[in-house]
Amino acid sequence: MDVPNVVGDWQEYQSEEWAGLRVRVHGLRRAVPPRGRHDDAKGMTYVGFHVTFENRGSTFFSIDFHSHPEHYEVRVGREGHGAFVDEYAADRIRDFTLYPQRRVTATLYAAAPAARLKDLSIQVGPKIDEEPSFGYVWVGGLGVHEGSTGAGPRTSTARSGVASEVERFLQDSASED
């Protein structure tokens, strides 16, 4: 099993053609979209988060990150129910040329019943140079400490929540082998 990312972690793309490109889901918070609530989200709690792409390589990449569910998906709760993704409130990335040593960030909004927002899974799979990319997953939730922002091992100090449960599961699985 691959180790899922914790909200806040950077993920390097594991491809020679996209060497130097990395992505991060971060800034998860309770939020209301600047354009207002969508009628379909009535009675639900909104969350907002950022998806940042960074080019640490020596060539540029074309990034497309705008279409739900093609480029991103949000699941909530222990059973992984689909969250309402507010596509109209999102700040998306369309045909953006990401030059070396630069970043580009999209802000996305999703809504779900408040009790389910303690466990979130966010999958990100943009088009890079007009090719679909592998969908990496981040886990987190409202009230869960955001993961490390460095390139080294995770430094999360969370004691409860889904991020801590995932880390414990992986440590227990590794000790059984």
C-alpha distance (Angstrom), angle and dihedral (degrees) to the residues before:
residue distance angle dihedral
M1 . . .
D2 3.80 . .
V3 3.77 115.7 .
P4 3.82 109.1 -109.0
N5 3.77 117.9 -131.7
V6 3.78 119.2 -107.4
V7 3.81 114.9 -132.6
G8 3.79 103.9 -86.5
D9 3.83 97.1 34.5
W10 3.81 122.8 119.4
Q11 3.82 117.1 -128.9
E12 3.81 120.1 -157.2
Y13 3.80 115.6 -145.7
Q14 3.81 107.8 -113.1
S15 3.79 96.8 -139.7
E16 3.80 132.5 103.0
E17 3.80 91.4 -141.6
W18 3.84 91.1 54.9
A19 3.82 96.9 39.3
G20 3.78 111.3 157.8
L21 3.80 95.7 23.2
R22 3.77 117.7 119.6
V23 3.80 136.9 169.7
R24 3.78 135.7 -153.1
V25 3.82 135.6 -169.8
H26 3.80 108.7 -152.7
G27 3.79 146.7 142.8
L28 3.81 96.4 57.4
R29 3.79 108.5 -179.0
R30 3.77 143.9 144.9
A31 3.82 104.7 -89.2
V32 3.78 145.0 155.6
P33 3.81 116.2 -134.2
P34 3.81 113.8 -107.5
R35 3.81 90.1 -123.2
G36 3.82 91.6 54.6
R37 3.78 135.1 -106.4
H38 3.80 122.0 -44.7
D39 3.83 116.2 -121.6
D40 3.83 90.7 -124.6
A41 3.83 90.0 60.6
K42 3.80 94.3 60.7
G43 3.81 110.8 145.9
M44 3.82 92.8 11.4
T45 3.78 130.7 110.8
Y46 3.79 118.3 -119.6
V47 3.80 125.8 -137.0
G48 3.77 127.3 -171.0
F49 3.79 129.3 -158.2
H50 3.79 140.5 169.0
V51 3.80 129.8 -122.1
T52 3.81 112.2 -159.3
F53 3.79 127.0 -170.3
E54 3.79 118.0 -161.8
N55 3.80 127.3 -168.0
R56 3.80 111.3 -149.7
G57 3.81 91.8 161.4
S58 3.79 132.1 92.8
T59 3.82 99.9 -110.2
F60 3.79 132.8 57.0
F61 3.81 126.8 -106.2
S62 3.79 131.3 -154.8
I63 3.83 110.1 -130.0
D64 3.82 125.4 -160.2
F65 3.80 114.2 -177.6
H66 3.78 111.1 152.0
S67 3.79 113.7 99.2
H68 3.81 127.1 87.8
P69 3.06 122.1 -127.0
E70 3.81 94.7 7.3
H71 3.82 95.2 62.0
Y72 3.81 103.5 19.4
E73 3.79 140.7 14.8
V74 3.81 132.2 -171.5
R75 3.82 122.8 -154.5
V76 3.80 125.9 -177.0
G77 3.79 139.0 -165.6
R78 3.78 129.7 25.2
E79 3.81 91.8 -69.4
G80 3.82 93.2 50.9
H81 3.79 100.3 -118.4
G82 3.79 116.0 -176.0
A83 3.78 114.3 -99.4
F84 3.78 122.9 -140.7
V85 3.81 104.8 -100.5
D86 3.79 112.8 -154.9
E87 3.81 101.4 -144.3
Y88 3.81 92.9 176.0
A89 3.80 93.3 58.8
A90 3.80 94.6 47.8
D91 3.79 125.0 108.0
R92 3.78 99.4 -141.7
I93 3.79 137.2 -169.6
R94 3.82 116.8 -123.3
D95 3.81 124.4 179.3
F96 3.80 91.8 -26.5
T97 3.79 117.6 171.7
L98 3.79 105.4 -140.2
Y99 3.80 107.9 -158.7
P100 3.82 124.1 -158.7
Q101 3.80 115.7 -73.0
R102 3.80 92.5 16.9
R103 3.81 137.2 112.2
V104 3.78 135.5 -151.5
T105 3.82 124.8 -165.4
A106 3.80 133.9 -161.6
T107 3.80 122.7 -163.1
L108 3.80 115.7 -146.1
Y109 3.81 133.8 -173.1
A110 3.79 130.4 -153.9
A111 3.79 133.3 172.6
A112 3.79 134.5 -153.5
P113 3.80 139.7 146.4
A114 3.82 107.8 -59.6
A115 3.83 94.5 -119.4
R116 3.82 91.5 59.1
L117 3.80 94.7 52.2
K118 3.81 91.6 79.7
D119 3.83 87.5 78.2
L120 3.80 117.2 44.5
S121 3.79 132.2 168.1
I122 3.79 117.6 -169.0
Q123 3.80 119.5 -171.0
V124 3.80 119.2 -162.8
G125 3.82 122.9 -167.6
P126 3.82 113.0 156.1
K127 3.77 128.3 176.8
I128 3.78 110.4 -101.6
D129 3.80 116.4 -165.2
E130 3.82 86.6 -10.7
E131 3.83 92.2 -58.5
P132 3.83 122.7 113.0
S133 3.79 112.3 -112.5
F134 3.79 132.2 -146.6
G135 3.82 112.5 -83.9
Y136 3.79 110.4 -118.5
V137 3.82 118.4 -162.9
W138 3.81 131.2 -138.8
V139 3.79 123.8 -166.0
G140 3.77 127.7 -158.1
G141 3.75 141.6 109.9
L142 3.76 144.8 -151.1
G143 3.77 107.9 -63.2
V144 3.83 94.1 20.5
H145 3.80 117.5 120.5
E146 3.80 111.4 -107.4
G147 3.81 113.2 -113.9
S148 3.76 127.3 -109.8
T149 3.78 120.8 -63.4
G150 3.78 96.1 -155.9
A151 3.77 128.2 92.2
G152 3.80 93.0 -117.3
P153 3.80 130.5 79.9
R154 3.78 118.6 -45.8
T155 3.76 116.3 -82.6
S156 3.78 98.3 -169.5
T157 3.79 113.7 151.8
A158 3.79 96.6 -170.4
R159 3.79 113.5 138.8
S160 3.79 98.2 -171.0
G161 3.77 140.1 23.3
V162 3.77 134.9 60.5
A163 3.83 96.2 -55.3
S164 3.79 91.6 57.0
E165 3.82 91.4 44.8
V166 3.81 91.5 52.8
E167 3.81 92.2 49.4
R168 3.84 91.6 48.4
F169 3.82 91.5 48.1
L170 3.80 91.8 51.2
Q171 3.81 92.6 46.5
D172 3.83 91.2 49.2
S173 3.82 91.2 47.3
A174 3.81 91.2 50.4
S175 3.81 92.7 50.1
E176 3.84 91.2 52.6
D177 3.84 92.3 58.4
